[in-house]
């Protein structure tokens, strides 16, 4: 089963691909994850044993076996203690694995982000990038806290309850499974609409944050040109799209939940009719009917639980898609295949030879520029706005690579040098100063 999501790299990935990538990034957490899964399996098995014990107790009571009732009650309490202990461990370990994965993912994404080329940041909205590290990470955090345990437990419960129902009575199990095509059909329809709605939610929250960031960072220009109302109207349109996306998701949920509850009611009625007849005919015990009714409720309960956390799962998958879109992007200014070390005492001779460059294809900023800066020489480059003065400085520190020609220092093409070594040797004083947070120390 596949759900498709847009990524920051302008492509789509299936749920399986996204989870596979997440597993590769979290492979160092393999053993804690296995431990968490083992604890969850123990908790699920202990819970599934409950109706079977209840069956023995009810049948013992019907047969007048008082000691059998006491043994069943003691066994039920014992399994309850096991379930409680293993479930406590399961929830803590699953949450712990998830939080550690997110902690590491934040660092990986941020480290990769600050190493991307300047062209990427000039084209991407800073508000959208901030939303990747805040809103998208928050969506993953919320899923880890509220949804991960429910999904693992519910999936195990559905599989375990199905097996248990066949062990109790094959006829009743087949009767209940007759409703499965309807449930699967309803679920597929819900998933189709919910996938689209939650993807739009994730897309639009990024646009909302981007609009807020633009309005705040450019507030001086907005006020200088009396554009307050226009900016507010633009934000209102972006916010309206976000609102409509959330309403679409709410409509999908409000339709699906009642449908599942209706099928559970129909299933209970079927089991009472068929199972009651089998008890009357002596084909099954009353305890088996009680146990099956308990399993029936537990069969639909995990499906409802999965539906409750479906929005969290969709938000988490969409967030993973966007974060992996950043991680999958390579810097346009890549490392040299066979880097040449810069001299320990560089003279500083810089040569621009036949350099052409444009930020956009077909729109050249520099065309066949030649320039030589001798060691110790000072050169002032003047020209009108857009002439390419700042572009020359950016090429000198290799923020960009020239479209054609070369830039060299001490006779070595900058593309053959290690980027870190180059930028330690060439100092750029930007036009806009930036103060990082922190104390003077």
Backbone torsions as a table, in degrees:
resi	resn	phi	psi	omega
1	UNK	NA	134.2	-173.8
2	UNK	-128.2	138.8	169.9
3	UNK	-124.2	136.2	-172.6
4	UNK	-108.1	141.4	-177.7
5	UNK	-134.5	148.1	174.5
6	UNK	-78.6	144.4	178.3
7	UNK	-117.0	167.9	178.1
8	UNK	-64.4	-13.7	179.8
9	UNK	-95.8	14.9	177.6
10	UNK	61.2	44.1	174.8
11	UNK	-147.5	173.2	-178.1
12	UNK	-116.4	149.8	179.2
13	UNK	-133.8	147.7	178.2
14	UNK	-79.9	164.1	177.1
15	UNK	-58.4	-40.4	-179.6
16	UNK	-61.8	-42.7	179.5
17	UNK	-64.6	-42.1	179.9
18	UNK	-63.2	-45.3	179.7
19	UNK	-66.7	-35.0	176.4
20	UNK	-63.1	-42.0	177.1
21	UNK	-64.2	-43.7	179.3
22	UNK	-60.3	-39.6	178.6
23	UNK	-63.8	-38.2	179.1
24	UNK	-67.3	-39.6	178.5
25	UNK	-70.9	-24.1	-178.6
26	UNK	-108.6	22.0	-176.3
27	UNK	-63.6	-23.6	178.1
28	UNK	-71.3	-10.7	179.0
29	UNK	-103.2	19.4	-174.4
30	UNK	-58.6	-50.6	-175.3
31	UNK	-69.0	-43.4	173.3
32	UNK	-58.5	-35.6	178.8
33	UNK	-67.8	-39.5	177.4
34	UNK	-63.8	-40.7	177.5
35	UNK	-62.6	-41.7	178.6
36	UNK	-64.6	-40.1	178.8
37	UNK	-65.7	-40.5	179.0
38	UNK	-61.7	-43.3	178.9
39	UNK	-64.2	-37.1	179.4
40	UNK	-67.5	-39.2	178.2
41	UNK	-64.0	-42.5	178.4
42	UNK	-61.7	-44.8	179.8
43	UNK	-62.4	-41.8	-180.0
44	UNK	-66.8	-42.7	179.3
45	UNK	-63.3	-40.5	179.2
46	UNK	-64.0	-38.7	179.1
47	UNK	-69.2	-40.9	-178.8
48	UNK	-65.1	-24.5	178.9
49	UNK	-71.4	-19.7	-175.6
50	UNK	-55.9	-55.5	-179.1
51	UNK	-60.6	-32.8	177.1
52	UNK	-65.5	-38.6	177.0
53	UNK	-67.6	-40.7	177.5
54	UNK	-61.1	-39.3	177.6
55	UNK	-58.4	-45.3	179.4
56	UNK	-62.9	-40.8	-179.4
57	UNK	-66.4	-42.5	-179.6
58	UNK	-66.1	-44.0	179.2
59	UNK	-64.9	-36.2	177.2
60	UNK	-64.9	-40.1	179.5
61	UNK	-65.7	-42.0	178.5
62	UNK	-62.0	-35.7	-180.0
63	UNK	-85.5	0.4	178.5
64	UNK	77.3	18.8	-179.6
65	UNK	-91.2	92.6	-177.0
66	UNK	-65.3	-41.2	-179.9
67	UNK	-64.7	-35.2	177.5
68	UNK	-63.9	-38.0	177.5
69	UNK	-63.3	-43.3	-179.5
70	UNK	-64.9	-41.2	178.7
71	UNK	-63.4	-40.6	179.0
72	UNK	-64.6	-41.2	179.3
73	UNK	-63.4	-42.7	179.6
74	UNK	-65.0	-42.0	179.0
75	UNK	-64.6	-38.4	179.8
76	UNK	-62.7	-44.3	179.1
77	UNK	-64.1	-40.4	179.9
78	UNK	-61.5	-45.8	178.5
79	UNK	-67.0	-31.0	177.8
80	UNK	-64.5	-40.5	177.8
81	UNK	-63.8	-43.5	178.1
82	UNK	-61.5	-43.7	179.9
83	UNK	-61.0	-44.9	-178.2
84	UNK	-62.1	-47.4	-178.3
85	UNK	-64.0	-47.1	-178.3
86	UNK	-70.0	-32.2	178.4
87	UNK	-68.8	-37.5	176.9
88	UNK	-61.2	-46.9	178.5
89	UNK	-63.2	-41.9	-178.3
90	UNK	-60.5	-49.0	-177.7
91	UNK	-63.6	-41.0	-178.9
92	UNK	-66.8	-44.1	-177.1
93	UNK	-70.7	-41.4	178.4
94	UNK	-61.6	-45.0	178.3
95	UNK	-64.5	-39.5	179.8
96	UNK	-63.7	-43.7	178.2
97	UNK	-63.1	-42.7	179.5
98	UNK	-63.7	-44.1	-179.5
99	UNK	-66.1	-39.2	178.0
100	UNK	-66.2	-38.3	177.4
101	UNK	-62.1	-44.1	-179.7
102	UNK	-67.5	-39.2	178.1
103	UNK	-58.6	-46.3	-179.9
104	UNK	-69.7	-37.1	-178.5
105	UNK	-65.6	-39.2	178.0
106	UNK	-57.4	-45.7	-178.7
107	UNK	-65.4	-43.9	-178.6
108	UNK	-62.1	-46.0	-178.5
109	UNK	-65.8	-44.8	-178.4
110	UNK	-65.4	-41.8	179.2
111	UNK	-62.2	-42.8	179.1
112	UNK	-66.7	-38.7	-177.5
113	UNK	-62.0	-46.1	-176.7
114	UNK	-73.2	-11.2	177.1
115	UNK	-95.5	-4.4	179.3
116	UNK	-71.4	159.6	-176.5
117	UNK	-70.1	158.4	-178.0
118	UNK	-63.2	-31.5	180.0
119	UNK	-60.0	-35.6	178.4
120	UNK	-60.8	-44.3	-178.2
121	UNK	-73.0	-27.6	178.4
122	UNK	-72.2	-22.7	-178.5
123	UNK	-100.3	-25.8	-179.1
124	UNK	-91.5	139.8	177.4
125	UNK	-72.1	131.9	-178.2
126	UNK	-63.6	-33.0	178.2
127	UNK	-63.8	-37.6	178.5
128	UNK	-68.0	-40.7	178.6
129	UNK	-64.2	-40.0	177.5
130	UNK	-62.7	-38.5	179.8
131	UNK	-64.4	-29.7	176.7
132	UNK	-62.8	-41.5	-176.6
133	UNK	-85.9	-10.0	-178.9
134	UNK	-116.6	-70.4	-175.6
135	UNK	-63.2	-44.6	-177.8
136	UNK	-69.8	-41.6	176.2
137	UNK	-64.7	-37.1	178.2
138	UNK	-63.6	-37.7	177.2
139	UNK	-62.4	-40.2	177.0
140	UNK	-67.6	-39.8	179.3
141	UNK	-62.8	-43.6	179.9
142	UNK	-63.3	-38.8	178.5
143	UNK	-64.8	-42.3	179.6
144	UNK	-61.3	-41.7	-175.8
145	UNK	-74.9	-37.0	-170.3
146	UNK	-114.9	-23.9	-171.6
147	UNK	-111.6	-30.3	-171.6
148	UNK	-61.6	-47.5	-178.8
149	UNK	-63.2	-42.4	-179.5
150	UNK	-62.8	-39.3	-178.7
151	UNK	-67.2	-46.3	179.7
152	UNK	-63.2	-47.2	-178.5
153	UNK	-65.0	-44.1	-177.2
154	UNK	-65.4	-40.8	179.1
155	UNK	-63.0	-43.2	177.5
156	UNK	-65.3	-37.6	-178.9
157	UNK	-66.1	-42.7	-179.9
158	UNK	-60.7	-45.6	179.4
159	UNK	-66.0	-45.6	-178.2
160	UNK	-66.1	-42.3	-179.6
161	UNK	-65.1	-39.1	178.5
162	UNK	-59.5	-45.0	178.2
163	UNK	-64.3	-43.9	-177.8
164	UNK	-63.3	-38.6	-180.0
165	UNK	-63.8	-38.3	177.2
166	UNK	-68.2	-32.9	176.9
167	UNK	-68.0	-34.4	-179.4
168	UNK	-74.4	-51.1	-179.5
169	UNK	-161.7	118.8	-177.1
170	UNK	-67.2	-40.5	-177.9
171	UNK	-61.9	-47.5	180.0
172	UNK	-65.6	-36.6	179.3
173	UNK	-63.4	-43.6	178.8
174	UNK	-67.3	-34.3	177.4
175	UNK	-62.2	-44.7	-179.8
176	UNK	-67.8	-39.9	-178.0
177	UNK	-67.7	-14.4	175.5
178	UNK	-63.5	-22.7	178.4
179	UNK	-83.3	-10.3	-173.5
180	UNK	-62.6	-39.7	178.3
181	UNK	-57.5	-38.0	178.9
182	UNK	-66.3	-45.1	-179.5
183	UNK	-62.8	-42.7	179.6
184	UNK	-64.3	-42.3	178.9
185	UNK	-61.6	-45.3	178.3
186	UNK	-62.4	-40.6	-179.1
187	UNK	-65.9	-39.9	179.7
188	UNK	-65.7	-40.3	178.0
189	UNK	-64.2	-44.4	177.8
190	UNK	-59.5	-43.8	-177.9
191	UNK	-64.3	-39.0	-179.3
192	UNK	-59.9	-47.9	-178.6
193	UNK	-75.4	-36.6	-177.7
194	UNK	-69.4	-38.5	178.0
195	UNK	-56.8	-47.7	-178.4
196	UNK	-65.0	-41.6	-177.0
197	UNK	-66.4	-44.7	-177.3
198	UNK	-71.8	-29.0	174.4
199	UNK	-65.8	-40.9	177.4
200	UNK	-64.8	-35.6	177.0
201	UNK	-60.2	-46.8	-179.0
202	UNK	-66.8	-37.3	178.6
203	UNK	-64.9	-43.6	-173.5
204	UNK	-75.7	-28.3	176.8
205	UNK	-66.7	-34.7	175.4
206	UNK	-63.8	-39.8	178.2
207	UNK	-66.7	-37.7	177.7
208	UNK	-62.2	-48.6	-180.0
209	UNK	-64.8	-37.7	178.1
210	UNK	-64.0	-40.9	179.0
211	UNK	-65.6	-39.7	177.4
212	UNK	-62.7	-46.2	-178.2
213	UNK	-62.0	-43.2	179.8
214	UNK	-63.6	-42.9	-178.6
215	UNK	-64.8	-38.3	-178.7
216	UNK	-75.7	-45.9	-177.8
217	UNK	-67.7	-28.0	-179.6
218	UNK	-105.4	25.6	-173.8
219	UNK	-63.7	-31.6	179.5
220	UNK	-65.4	-42.0	177.7
221	UNK	-67.7	-40.7	179.7
222	UNK	-58.6	-47.0	-178.2
223	UNK	-73.0	-34.9	-179.0
224	UNK	-63.0	-32.1	-178.5
225	UNK	-108.3	17.4	177.8
226	UNK	48.5	49.7	-179.3
227	UNK	-104.8	20.6	-177.0
228	UNK	-59.3	-47.8	-178.0
229	UNK	-65.0	-38.4	179.7
230	UNK	-65.0	-43.9	178.7
231	UNK	-63.6	-40.4	178.8
232	UNK	-64.3	-39.0	178.5
233	UNK	-65.8	-41.7	178.6
234	UNK	-62.9	-43.7	177.3
235	UNK	-62.9	-37.4	178.3
236	UNK	-61.0	-39.1	178.1
237	UNK	-66.4	-42.7	178.2
238	UNK	-63.7	-42.7	-179.5
239	UNK	-66.2	-34.7	178.4
240	UNK	-64.0	-40.3	177.6
241	UNK	-64.3	-38.4	177.3
242	UNK	-64.6	-41.5	178.3
243	UNK	-61.8	-44.7	-179.1
244	UNK	-65.7	-36.1	177.7
245	UNK	-64.5	-41.3	178.0
246	UNK	-66.8	-37.2	177.3
247	UNK	-64.5	-38.7	178.5
248	UNK	-62.7	-40.8	177.3
249	UNK	-65.1	-40.2	179.8
250	UNK	-65.3	-37.3	178.5
251	UNK	-63.9	-40.3	180.0
252	UNK	-63.4	-43.7	-178.9
253	UNK	-66.8	-44.9	-176.4
254	UNK	-65.5	-21.6	176.4
255	UNK	-85.5	-37.6	-172.3
256	UNK	-75.2	-45.3	-175.3
257	UNK	-58.5	-50.0	178.0
258	UNK	-60.5	-33.4	179.1
259	UNK	-64.5	-42.1	178.5
260	UNK	-65.8	-42.4	178.4
261	UNK	-62.5	-37.8	178.4
262	UNK	-63.7	-44.4	178.7
263	UNK	-63.7	-36.2	177.5
264	UNK	-64.3	-39.6	178.6
265	UNK	-64.9	-43.7	178.3
266	UNK	-62.6	-42.3	179.4
267	UNK	-62.3	-41.0	178.4
268	UNK	-62.6	-43.2	179.0
269	UNK	-62.0	-43.7	179.1
270	UNK	-60.7	-44.4	-177.6
271	UNK	-67.0	-37.7	177.8
272	UNK	-64.2	-41.2	-179.3
273	UNK	-69.3	-52.7	-177.1
274	UNK	-70.1	-46.2	-178.1
275	UNK	-67.1	-39.4	177.6
276	UNK	-60.8	-41.2	178.3
277	UNK	-64.0	-37.6	-180.0
278	UNK	-69.3	-34.1	176.5
279	UNK	-67.5	-43.9	180.0
280	UNK	-62.4	-37.7	-179.6
281	UNK	-80.7	-2.1	179.1
282	UNK	77.4	16.8	-178.4
283	UNK	-86.6	-14.8	175.0
284	UNK	-153.0	158.4	-177.6
285	UNK	-84.1	161.0	178.0
286	UNK	-64.3	-36.0	178.4
287	UNK	-62.5	-37.0	178.0
288	UNK	-65.4	-37.3	177.8
289	UNK	-65.3	-42.8	178.1
290	UNK	-61.9	-45.5	179.8
291	UNK	-61.5	-40.5	-178.5
292	UNK	-67.1	-38.3	177.8
293	UNK	-63.8	-36.1	175.9
294	UNK	-65.0	-44.2	178.8
295	UNK	-65.1	-35.6	179.4
296	UNK	-60.6	-45.1	178.3
297	UNK	-62.8	-40.0	179.5
298	UNK	-71.4	-22.0	178.1
299	UNK	-70.3	-43.1	-179.2
300	UNK	-82.2	-28.8	-178.4
301	UNK	-57.9	-46.7	178.1
302	UNK	-63.8	-32.6	178.2
303	UNK	-65.3	-41.4	176.1
304	UNK	-65.1	-40.3	178.0
305	UNK	-61.5	-43.3	177.8
306	UNK	-61.6	-37.1	178.7
307	UNK	-68.2	-36.6	180.0
308	UNK	-63.4	-35.6	-178.2
309	UNK	-98.9	7.0	-177.7
310	UNK	-62.0	-39.1	178.9
311	UNK	-64.3	-36.5	177.0
312	UNK	-66.8	-39.9	179.1
313	UNK	-64.5	-44.6	-179.4
314	UNK	-64.2	-41.8	178.0
315	UNK	-63.4	-39.1	-179.8
316	UNK	-67.8	-41.4	179.5
317	UNK	-66.7	-41.0	177.5
318	UNK	-64.2	-39.8	178.6
319	UNK	-65.1	-42.4	177.0
320	UNK	-60.0	-41.3	-179.7
321	UNK	-59.6	-43.8	-178.2
322	UNK	-71.4	-39.2	178.7
323	UNK	-67.6	-41.1	177.1
324	UNK	-68.7	-26.4	174.7
325	UNK	-61.3	-35.5	175.6
326	UNK	-71.3	-45.7	-177.3
327	UNK	-66.0	-29.1	-179.1
328	UNK	-79.0	-12.9	-178.3
329	UNK	-83.1	127.7	176.2
330	UNK	-91.6	147.9	177.4
331	UNK	-69.1	136.4	177.7
332	UNK	-66.7	-24.6	176.5
333	UNK	-99.7	84.3	-174.8
334	UNK	-86.3	166.1	177.8
335	UNK	-69.3	154.4	178.6
336	UNK	-70.0	143.5	178.7
337	UNK	-64.1	-41.8	178.8
338	UNK	-132.1	78.0	-170.7
339	UNK	-63.0	144.0	176.7
340	UNK	-102.0	133.6	-179.2
341	UNK	-75.1	138.6	176.4
342	UNK	-75.1	143.4	179.7
343	UNK	-58.0	146.1	-179.6
344	UNK	-66.4	-26.7	177.7
345	UNK	-125.8	69.5	-175.4
346	UNK	-63.3	141.9	178.2
347	UNK	-76.4	-33.5	176.3
348	UNK	94.9	18.2	176.5
349	UNK	-73.6	123.7	-177.5
350	UNK	-121.2	133.4	-176.8
351	UNK	-129.7	126.6	170.0
352	UNK	-101.4	118.7	-174.6
353	UNK	-123.2	109.3	178.2
354	UNK	58.3	40.1	-173.5
355	UNK	-82.5	126.9	171.5
356	UNK	-124.9	144.8	-176.9
357	UNK	-162.1	146.0	173.4
358	UNK	-148.9	140.3	179.1
359	UNK	-70.2	-30.9	176.7
360	UNK	-123.0	144.5	-179.4
361	UNK	-61.2	135.1	179.1
362	UNK	82.7	-1.6	178.5
363	UNK	-124.1	82.9	-176.2
364	UNK	-71.7	141.6	173.9
365	UNK	-102.4	-41.0	175.8
366	UNK	-120.7	141.5	-179.0
367	UNK	-136.3	108.3	176.3
368	UNK	52.8	53.8	-178.4
369	UNK	-87.4	133.3	173.9
370	UNK	-121.4	131.7	-177.4
371	UNK	-153.7	135.5	177.7
372	UNK	-125.2	128.3	177.0
373	UNK	-116.2	111.4	-178.4
374	UNK	-76.4	157.3	177.5
375	UNK	-56.1	129.1	179.0
376	UNK	81.6	-5.3	-177.8
377	UNK	-83.4	144.3	176.7
378	UNK	-113.2	129.3	-178.1
379	UNK	-128.7	131.9	174.0
380	UNK	-106.3	127.3	179.9
381	UNK	-108.0	120.4	-178.3
382	UNK	-118.0	156.9	179.5
383	UNK	168.7	167.4	-179.4
384	UNK	-71.2	166.8	179.4
385	UNK	-58.8	130.4	179.9
386	UNK	89.8	3.9	-178.7
387	UNK	-73.7	-19.6	177.9
388	UNK	111.9	15.5	-178.9
389	UNK	-63.5	-52.5	180.0
390	UNK	-65.4	-31.1	179.6
391	UNK	-63.1	-39.6	176.8
392	UNK	-59.7	-42.6	179.5
393	UNK	-65.0	-39.0	180.0
394	UNK	-67.8	-35.9	176.6
395	UNK	-69.7	-31.3	-178.3
396	UNK	-67.2	-29.0	177.5
397	UNK	-103.8	9.0	178.1
398	UNK	58.6	43.9	165.2
399	UNK	-68.1	-29.8	176.8
400	UNK	-135.4	160.3	170.9
401	UNK	-104.9	141.3	179.4
402	UNK	-63.8	148.4	177.1
403	UNK	-65.1	-39.4	174.4
404	UNK	-147.5	161.7	-175.6
405	UNK	85.2	-168.6	-177.0
406	UNK	-149.1	155.0	172.0
407	UNK	-121.2	127.6	-176.3
408	UNK	-131.9	153.6	174.9
409	UNK	-127.0	127.2	-176.2
410	UNK	52.1	37.2	175.9
411	UNK	82.0	3.2	-178.7
412	UNK	-111.0	125.1	177.0
413	UNK	-58.9	134.0	-177.8
414	UNK	-58.6	-27.7	-179.3
415	UNK	-71.3	-11.9	177.7
416	UNK	-97.4	-4.5	-179.1
417	UNK	-95.3	155.8	171.2
418	UNK	-69.1	132.6	-175.6
419	UNK	-59.7	-42.1	-178.6
420	UNK	-62.7	-42.5	-179.4
421	UNK	-65.6	-39.7	179.7
422	UNK	-61.9	-46.2	-174.5
423	UNK	-77.0	-16.3	170.7
424	UNK	-76.7	-26.2	-176.7
425	UNK	-91.0	-30.4	-178.3
426	UNK	-108.6	122.6	-176.2
427	UNK	-99.1	128.8	176.6
428	UNK	-113.9	125.0	174.3
429	UNK	-104.6	105.7	-174.4
430	UNK	-72.7	164.0	178.7
431	UNK	-69.2	-35.9	-178.3
432	UNK	-102.7	124.4	176.8
433	UNK	-77.9	151.4	178.8
434	UNK	-136.7	126.2	177.1
435	UNK	-103.3	123.1	175.7
436	UNK	-83.2	152.1	180.0
437	UNK	-68.6	149.7	179.5
438	UNK	137.9	171.3	-179.7
439	UNK	-81.6	170.0	178.7
440	UNK	-64.3	-32.7	178.0
441	UNK	-65.4	NA	NA
